Amino acid sequence: MKALAGYYILFALVDDVPSVGRIVRVTPVPAARPSWPTVSLGTSDNAAGEAGDTASFTFTRSGTTNAPLLVSYAIGGTAVNGSDYNAISNFAVIPIGALSATVAVSPVDDSLSEGSETIWISIGDASHYSPGAGTNALLTLADNEVMPPALTLGLTLPGNGQYALNVSGAASRVVEIESSSDLTNWQPLTTMINASGTNRFYETIANNSPLFFRARQAP
């Protein structure tokens, strides 16, 4: 006979005389943790290009296939989802009866000079599966326009106490600009998307103080 989980008072009887009661607790046996499938991420075609070449990445699961499995993943890189390549969601479904699911990446052939771009895909922990041996994939997206110029930063003084920073480089990239008054201590000034390959930032000069600027392309 199995007792339900909870607290009980026990007595011992000797010649029908009960002893002092003792409180005892009955706890259930912990249930075994389910054996979750593992999901790994890999790619056999990690290079895409605007000339019509697609890339892909694949999620592979272990264990049984008697139910579909939803896999969530993060997307990053210098290429913009939905702009540099046709939009993909941040999840994939491995169908019932299948061990894997493949997601295709199709570049958008635009007219911007962007250079080679990257796409990062990564999976992490989830409540219904565990990460396998591979959790990250890096894809490259080749441009078919002329090579963009190196990142340059120019300064002009349009007057009225203002200065203008002129940024040139690869299109559609994030550029971070810092300023300094002594070339030693640098402070963030602004972050901009160099949408078409050239951009301009206006600001007012404070107290005619000397200013120096530097720029870098965000990874």
Phi and psi restraints in degrees (value plus and minus 20) as a CYANA .aco file:
   2 LYS   PHI    -122.2   -82.2
   2 LYS   PSI     113.1   153.1
   3 ALA   PHI    -108.5   -68.5
   3 ALA   PSI     125.6   165.6
   4 LEU   PHI     -91.2   -51.2
   4 LEU   PSI     132.1   172.1
   5 ALA   PHI     -83.9   -43.9
   5 ALA   PSI     120.1   160.1
   6 GLY   PHI     131.9   171.9
   6 GLY   PSI    -187.7  -147.7
   7 TYR   PHI    -124.1   -84.1
   7 TYR   PSI     121.0   161.0
   8 TYR   PHI    -155.3  -115.3
   8 TYR   PSI     133.5   173.5
   9 ILE   PHI    -128.6   -88.6
   9 ILE   PSI     104.1   144.1
  10 LEU   PHI    -128.4   -88.4
  10 LEU   PSI     119.7   159.7
  11 PHE   PHI    -145.2  -105.2
  11 PHE   PSI     128.5   168.5
  12 ALA   PHI    -127.0   -87.0
  12 ALA   PSI     114.8   154.8
  13 LEU   PHI    -127.0   -87.0
  13 LEU   PSI     105.3   145.3
  14 VAL   PHI    -144.4  -104.4
  14 VAL   PSI      93.5   133.5
  15 ASP   PHI      33.4    73.4
  15 ASP   PSI      23.7    63.7
  16 ASP   PHI      44.5    84.5
  16 ASP   PSI      -4.2    35.8
  17 VAL   PHI    -124.5   -84.5
  17 VAL   PSI      97.4   137.4
  18 PRO   PHI     -95.4   -55.4
  18 PRO   PSI     127.3   167.3
  19 SER   PHI    -102.5   -62.5
  19 SER   PSI    -199.3  -159.3
  20 VAL   PHI     -86.4   -46.4
  20 VAL   PSI     115.7   155.7
  21 GLY   PHI     -90.9   -50.9
  21 GLY   PSI     126.1   166.1
  22 ARG   PHI    -143.8  -103.8
  22 ARG   PSI     115.1   155.1
  23 ILE   PHI    -108.8   -68.8
  23 ILE   PSI     107.4   147.4
  24 VAL   PHI    -145.2  -105.2
  24 VAL   PSI     134.9   174.9
  25 ARG   PHI    -138.1   -98.1
  25 ARG   PSI     112.2   152.2
  26 VAL   PHI    -125.1   -85.1
  26 VAL   PSI     101.9   141.9
  27 THR   PHI    -134.5   -94.5
  27 THR   PSI     124.9   164.9
  28 PRO   PHI     -92.3   -52.3
  28 PRO   PSI     134.5   174.5
  29 VAL   PHI     -92.1   -52.1
  29 VAL   PSI     108.1   148.1
  30 PRO   PHI     -77.3   -37.3
  30 PRO   PSI     115.5   155.5
  31 ALA   PHI     -93.7   -53.7
  31 ALA   PSI     125.5   165.5
  32 ALA   PHI     -85.6   -45.6
  32 ALA   PSI     118.2   158.2
  33 ARG   PHI     -87.6   -47.6
  33 ARG   PSI     113.7   153.7
  34 PRO   PHI     -78.5   -38.5
  34 PRO   PSI     129.6   169.6
  35 SER   PHI    -106.8   -66.8
  35 SER   PSI      80.1   120.1
  36 TRP   PHI     -96.0   -56.0
  36 TRP   PSI     130.7   170.7
  37 PRO   PHI     -90.7   -50.7
  37 PRO   PSI     139.1   179.1
  38 THR   PHI    -124.1   -84.1
  38 THR   PSI     127.0   167.0
  39 VAL   PHI    -144.3  -104.3
  39 VAL   PSI     106.3   146.3
  40 SER   PHI    -134.4   -94.4
  40 SER   PSI     131.4   171.4
  41 LEU   PHI    -137.3   -97.3
  41 LEU   PSI     113.5   153.5
  42 GLY   PHI    -174.0  -134.0
  42 GLY   PSI     152.8   192.8
  43 THR   PHI    -168.7  -128.7
  43 THR   PSI     118.4   158.4
  44 SER   PHI    -126.6   -86.6
  44 SER   PSI     -24.5    15.5
  45 ASP   PHI    -163.1  -123.1
  45 ASP   PSI      68.1   108.1
  46 ASN   PHI    -122.6   -82.6
  46 ASN   PSI      -7.1    32.9
  47 ALA   PHI    -141.6  -101.6
  47 ALA   PSI     104.6   144.6
  48 ALA   PHI    -143.3  -103.3
  48 ALA   PSI     142.9   182.9
  49 GLY   PHI    -171.3  -131.3
  49 GLY   PSI     133.5   173.5
  50 GLU   PHI     -88.3   -48.3
  50 GLU   PSI     -32.2     7.8
  51 ALA   PHI     -97.9   -57.9
  51 ALA   PSI     -17.1    22.9
  52 GLY   PHI      96.8   136.8
  52 GLY   PSI     -13.7    26.3
  53 ASP   PHI    -110.5   -70.5
  53 ASP   PSI     104.1   144.1
  54 THR   PHI    -118.1   -78.1
  54 THR   PSI     141.9   181.9
  55 ALA   PHI    -144.5  -104.5
  55 ALA   PSI     153.8   193.8
  56 SER   PHI    -177.7  -137.7
  56 SER   PSI     140.2   180.2
  57 PHE   PHI    -157.6  -117.6
  57 PHE   PSI     133.9   173.9
  58 THR   PHI    -150.4  -110.4
  58 THR   PSI     116.0   156.0
  59 PHE   PHI    -122.2   -82.2
  59 PHE   PSI     110.4   150.4
  60 THR   PHI    -144.3  -104.3
  60 THR   PSI     111.9   151.9
  61 ARG   PHI    -131.6   -91.6
  61 ARG   PSI     140.2   180.2
  62 SER   PHI    -125.2   -85.2
  62 SER   PSI     150.6   190.6
  63 GLY   PHI      66.8   106.8
  63 GLY   PSI    -179.5  -139.5
  64 THR   PHI     -95.2   -55.2
  64 THR   PSI     140.8   180.8
  65 THR   PHI    -143.6  -103.6
  65 THR   PSI       7.2    47.2
  66 ASN   PHI    -103.0   -63.0
  66 ASN   PSI     -13.7    26.3
  67 ALA   PHI    -170.6  -130.6
  67 ALA   PSI     132.0   172.0
  68 PRO   PHI     -88.9   -48.9
  68 PRO   PSI     135.9   175.9
  69 LEU   PHI    -149.0  -109.0
  69 LEU   PSI     102.4   142.4
  70 LEU   PHI    -108.9   -68.9
  70 LEU   PSI     104.4   144.4
  71 VAL   PHI    -136.3   -96.3
  71 VAL   PSI     104.6   144.6
  72 SER   PHI    -119.4   -79.4
  72 SER   PSI     127.9   167.9
  73 TYR   PHI    -169.3  -129.3
  73 TYR   PSI     138.9   178.9
  74 ALA   PHI    -120.9   -80.9
  74 ALA   PSI     129.7   169.7
  75 ILE   PHI    -141.5  -101.5
  75 ILE   PSI     112.9   152.9
  76 GLY   PHI    -168.0  -128.0
  76 GLY   PSI    -183.4  -143.4
  77 GLY   PHI      88.2   128.2
  77 GLY   PSI     157.3   197.3
  78 THR   PHI    -101.9   -61.9
  78 THR   PSI     -42.4    -2.4
  79 ALA   PHI     -96.3   -56.3
  79 ALA   PSI     122.9   162.9
  80 VAL   PHI    -118.3   -78.3
  80 VAL   PSI     103.6   143.6
  81 ASN   PHI     -82.6   -42.6
  81 ASN   PSI     107.6   147.6
  82 GLY   PHI      67.5   107.5
  82 GLY   PSI     -27.2    12.8
  83 SER   PHI    -140.7  -100.7
  83 SER   PSI     -74.9   -34.9
  84 ASP   PHI    -102.6   -62.6
  84 ASP   PSI     -40.9    -0.9
  85 TYR   PHI    -168.3  -128.3
  85 TYR   PSI     135.4   175.4
  86 ASN   PHI     -75.8   -35.8
  86 ASN   PSI     117.7   157.7
  87 ALA   PHI     -78.6   -38.6
  87 ALA   PSI     115.3   155.3
  88 ILE   PHI    -140.9  -100.9
  88 ILE   PSI     131.1   171.1
  89 SER   PHI    -100.3   -60.3
  89 SER   PSI     158.1   198.1
  90 ASN   PHI    -122.5   -82.5
  90 ASN   PSI       6.6    46.6
  91 PHE   PHI    -169.8  -129.8
  91 PHE   PSI     137.2   177.2
  92 ALA   PHI    -158.1  -118.1
  92 ALA   PSI     132.9   172.9
  93 VAL   PHI    -135.3   -95.3
  93 VAL   PSI     101.6   141.6
  94 ILE   PHI    -103.5   -63.5
  94 ILE   PSI      95.6   135.6
  95 PRO   PHI     -87.3   -47.3
  95 PRO   PSI     143.0   183.0
  96 ILE   PHI     -80.6   -40.6
  96 ILE   PSI     116.2   156.2
  97 GLY   PHI      62.8   102.8
  97 GLY   PSI     -20.7    19.3
  98 ALA   PHI    -138.2   -98.2
  98 ALA   PSI     130.0   170.0
  99 LEU   PHI    -116.2   -76.2
  99 LEU   PSI     -31.4     8.6
 100 SER   PHI    -170.7  -130.7
 100 SER   PSI     143.7   183.7
 101 ALA   PHI    -163.0  -123.0
 101 ALA   PSI     117.7   157.7
 102 THR   PHI    -134.5   -94.5
 102 THR   PSI     116.9   156.9
 103 VAL   PHI    -132.5   -92.5
 103 VAL   PSI     106.1   146.1
 104 ALA   PHI    -112.0   -72.0
 104 ALA   PSI     124.5   164.5
 105 VAL   PHI    -137.0   -97.0
 105 VAL   PSI      96.3   136.3
 106 SER   PHI    -131.8   -91.8
 106 SER   PSI      92.5   132.5
 107 PRO   PHI     -85.3   -45.3
 107 PRO   PSI     131.9   171.9
 108 VAL   PHI    -116.2   -76.2
 108 VAL   PSI     104.1   144.1
 109 ASP   PHI    -105.5   -65.5
 109 ASP   PSI      74.5   114.5
 110 ASP   PHI    -120.4   -80.4
 110 ASP   PSI    -194.8  -154.8
 111 SER   PHI    -126.6   -86.6
 111 SER   PSI      -9.9    30.1
 112 LEU   PHI    -106.8   -66.8
 112 LEU   PSI     124.2   164.2
 113 SER   PHI    -110.5   -70.5
 113 SER   PSI      78.6   118.6
 114 GLU   PHI    -131.1   -91.1
 114 GLU   PSI     -38.9     1.1
 115 GLY   PHI      55.2    95.2
 115 GLY   PSI    -193.6  -153.6
 116 SER   PHI     -93.3   -53.3
 116 SER   PSI     116.8   156.8
 117 GLU   PHI    -142.4  -102.4
 117 GLU   PSI     145.9   185.9
 118 THR   PHI    -142.3  -102.3
 118 THR   PSI     135.7   175.7
 119 ILE   PHI    -153.2  -113.2
 119 ILE   PSI     100.9   140.9
 120 TRP   PHI    -121.5   -81.5
 120 TRP   PSI     113.5   153.5
 121 ILE   PHI    -144.4  -104.4
 121 ILE   PSI     113.0   153.0
 122 SER   PHI    -166.1  -126.1
 122 SER   PSI     126.6   166.6
 123 ILE   PHI    -138.0   -98.0
 123 ILE   PSI     135.1   175.1
 124 GLY   PHI    -154.4  -114.4
 124 GLY   PSI    -182.8  -142.8
 125 ASP   PHI     -86.1   -46.1
 125 ASP   PSI     131.5   171.5
 126 ALA   PHI    -164.6  -124.6
 126 ALA   PSI     146.6   186.6
 127 SER   PHI     -98.1   -58.1
 127 SER   PSI     -32.3     7.7
 128 HIS   PHI    -147.2  -107.2
 128 HIS   PSI     -12.8    27.2
 129 TYR   PHI    -178.9  -138.9
 129 TYR   PSI     144.8   184.8
 130 SER   PHI    -137.6   -97.6
 130 SER   PSI     126.6   166.6
 131 PRO   PHI     -83.8   -43.8
 131 PRO   PSI     120.6   160.6
 132 GLY   PHI    -112.0   -72.0
 132 GLY   PSI    -171.4  -131.4
 133 ALA   PHI     -87.2   -47.2
 133 ALA   PSI     -59.6   -19.6
 134 GLY   PHI    -128.4   -88.4
 134 GLY   PSI     106.7   146.7
 135 THR   PHI    -142.6  -102.6
 135 THR   PSI     -26.8    13.2
 136 ASN   PHI    -155.1  -115.1
 136 ASN   PSI     129.9   169.9
 137 ALA   PHI    -161.6  -121.6
 137 ALA   PSI     119.6   159.6
 138 LEU   PHI    -137.3   -97.3
 138 LEU   PSI     103.8   143.8
 139 LEU   PHI    -134.0   -94.0
 139 LEU   PSI     129.4   169.4
 140 THR   PHI    -135.1   -95.1
 140 THR   PSI     126.3   166.3
 141 LEU   PHI    -144.6  -104.6
 141 LEU   PSI      92.4   132.4
 142 ALA   PHI    -107.1   -67.1
 142 ALA   PSI     118.4   158.4
 143 ASP   PHI    -103.9   -63.9
 143 ASP   PSI     133.8   173.8
 144 ASN   PHI    -136.6   -96.6
 144 ASN   PSI      -5.6    34.4
 145 GLU   PHI    -113.7   -73.7
 145 GLU   PSI     156.3   196.3
 146 VAL   PHI     -83.5   -43.5
 146 VAL   PSI     134.6   174.6
 147 MET   PHI     -80.0   -40.0
 147 MET   PSI     109.6   149.6
 148 PRO   PHI     -90.3   -50.3
 148 PRO   PSI     136.6   176.6
 149 PRO   PHI     -90.3   -50.3
 149 PRO   PSI     140.2   180.2
 150 ALA   PHI     -85.6   -45.6
 150 ALA   PSI     135.2   175.2
 151 LEU   PHI     -84.7   -44.7
 151 LEU   PSI     105.5   145.5
 152 THR   PHI    -150.4  -110.4
 152 THR   PSI     132.2   172.2
 153 LEU   PHI    -151.9  -111.9
 153 LEU   PSI     100.3   140.3
 154 GLY   PHI    -136.3   -96.3
 154 GLY   PSI     136.6   176.6
 155 LEU   PHI    -144.2  -104.2
 155 LEU   PSI     110.6   150.6
 156 THR   PHI    -149.9  -109.9
 156 THR   PSI     137.8   177.8
 157 LEU   PHI    -139.4   -99.4
 157 LEU   PSI      76.1   116.1
 158 PRO   PHI     -94.4   -54.4
 158 PRO   PSI     -27.8    12.2
 159 GLY   PHI      82.1   122.1
 159 GLY   PSI    -196.7  -156.7
 160 ASN   PHI      38.2    78.2
 160 ASN   PSI      13.2    53.2
 161 GLY   PHI      50.2    90.2
 161 GLY   PSI       2.2    42.2
 162 GLN   PHI    -136.5   -96.5
 162 GLN   PSI     140.7   180.7
 163 TYR   PHI    -150.3  -110.3
 163 TYR   PSI     138.0   178.0
 164 ALA   PHI    -149.0  -109.0
 164 ALA   PSI     111.5   151.5
 165 LEU   PHI    -121.1   -81.1
 165 LEU   PSI     106.8   146.8
 166 ASN   PHI    -128.2   -88.2
 166 ASN   PSI      98.1   138.1
 167 VAL   PHI    -127.5   -87.5
 167 VAL   PSI     110.9   150.9
 168 SER   PHI    -151.1  -111.1
 168 SER   PSI     124.5   164.5
 169 GLY   PHI     147.0   187.0
 169 GLY   PSI    -175.1  -135.1
 170 ALA   PHI     -87.2   -47.2
 170 ALA   PSI     120.5   160.5
 171 ALA   PHI     -92.2   -52.2
 171 ALA   PSI     135.3   175.3
 172 SER   PHI      43.8    83.8
 172 SER   PSI       0.9    40.9
 173 ARG   PHI    -122.6   -82.6
 173 ARG   PSI     131.3   171.3
 174 VAL   PHI    -105.2   -65.2
 174 VAL   PSI     108.3   148.3
 175 VAL   PHI    -138.2   -98.2
 175 VAL   PSI     110.1   150.1
 176 GLU   PHI    -126.7   -86.7
 176 GLU   PSI     109.0   149.0
 177 ILE   PHI    -137.5   -97.5
 177 ILE   PSI     113.9   153.9
 178 GLU   PHI    -139.4   -99.4
 178 GLU   PSI     137.3   177.3
 179 SER   PHI    -148.7  -108.7
 179 SER   PSI     137.8   177.8
 180 SER   PHI    -173.0  -133.0
 180 SER   PSI     132.3   172.3
 181 SER   PHI    -125.7   -85.7
 181 SER   PSI     -26.1    13.9
 182 ASP   PHI    -158.0  -118.0
 182 ASP   PSI     -12.6    27.4
 183 LEU   PHI      43.3    83.3
 183 LEU   PSI      -7.7    32.3
 184 THR   PHI    -138.7   -98.7
 184 THR   PSI     -69.8   -29.8
 185 ASN   PHI    -120.2   -80.2
 185 ASN   PSI      95.4   135.4
 186 TRP   PHI    -129.4   -89.4
 186 TRP   PSI     119.4   159.4
 187 GLN   PHI    -143.9  -103.9
 187 GLN   PSI     121.8   161.8
 188 PRO   PHI     -79.6   -39.6
 188 PRO   PSI     113.8   153.8
 189 LEU   PHI    -125.9   -85.9
 189 LEU   PSI     -73.0   -33.0
 190 THR   PHI    -183.1  -143.1
 190 THR   PSI     140.6   180.6
 191 THR   PHI    -145.8  -105.8
 191 THR   PSI     109.8   149.8
 192 MET   PHI    -156.1  -116.1
 192 MET   PSI     136.1   176.1
 193 ILE   PHI    -116.0   -76.0
 193 ILE   PSI      98.2   138.2
 194 ASN   PHI    -101.2   -61.2
 194 ASN   PSI      54.4    94.4
 195 ALA   PHI     -75.7   -35.7
 195 ALA   PSI     -72.0   -32.0
 196 SER   PHI    -121.9   -81.9
 196 SER   PSI     -22.6    17.4
 197 GLY   PHI      92.6   132.6
 197 GLY   PSI     -40.0     0.0
 198 THR   PHI    -154.2  -114.2
 198 THR   PSI     126.6   166.6
 199 ASN   PHI    -173.6  -133.6
 199 ASN   PSI     142.2   182.2
 200 ARG   PHI    -159.7  -119.7
 200 ARG   PSI     118.5   158.5
 201 PHE   PHI    -145.1  -105.1
 201 PHE   PSI     107.0   147.0
 202 TYR   PHI    -125.6   -85.6
 202 TYR   PSI     122.5   162.5
 203 GLU   PHI    -173.4  -133.4
 203 GLU   PSI     136.1   176.1
 204 THR   PHI    -110.1   -70.1
 204 THR   PSI     117.7   157.7
 205 ILE   PHI     -98.8   -58.8
 205 ILE   PSI     106.8   146.8
 206 ALA   PHI    -113.9   -73.9
 206 ALA   PSI     102.1   142.1
 207 ASN   PHI      36.3    76.3
 207 ASN   PSI       6.7    46.7
 208 ASN   PHI      32.9    72.9
 208 ASN   PSI       8.9    48.9
 209 SER   PHI     -95.7   -55.7
 209 SER   PSI     126.3   166.3
 210 PRO   PHI     -86.5   -46.5
 210 PRO   PSI     119.4   159.4
 211 LEU   PHI    -153.0  -113.0
 211 LEU   PSI     122.1   162.1
 212 PHE   PHI    -145.3  -105.3
 212 PHE   PSI     130.0   170.0
 213 PHE   PHI    -153.7  -113.7
 213 PHE   PSI     130.6   170.6
 214 ARG   PHI    -166.1  -126.1
 214 ARG   PSI     134.5   174.5
 215 ALA   PHI    -155.6  -115.6
 215 ALA   PSI     131.1   171.1
 216 ARG   PHI    -165.4  -125.4
 216 ARG   PSI     131.1   171.1
 217 GLN   PHI    -104.5   -64.5
 217 GLN   PSI     106.1   146.1
 218 ALA   PHI     -85.4   -45.4
 218 ALA   PSI     124.0   164.0
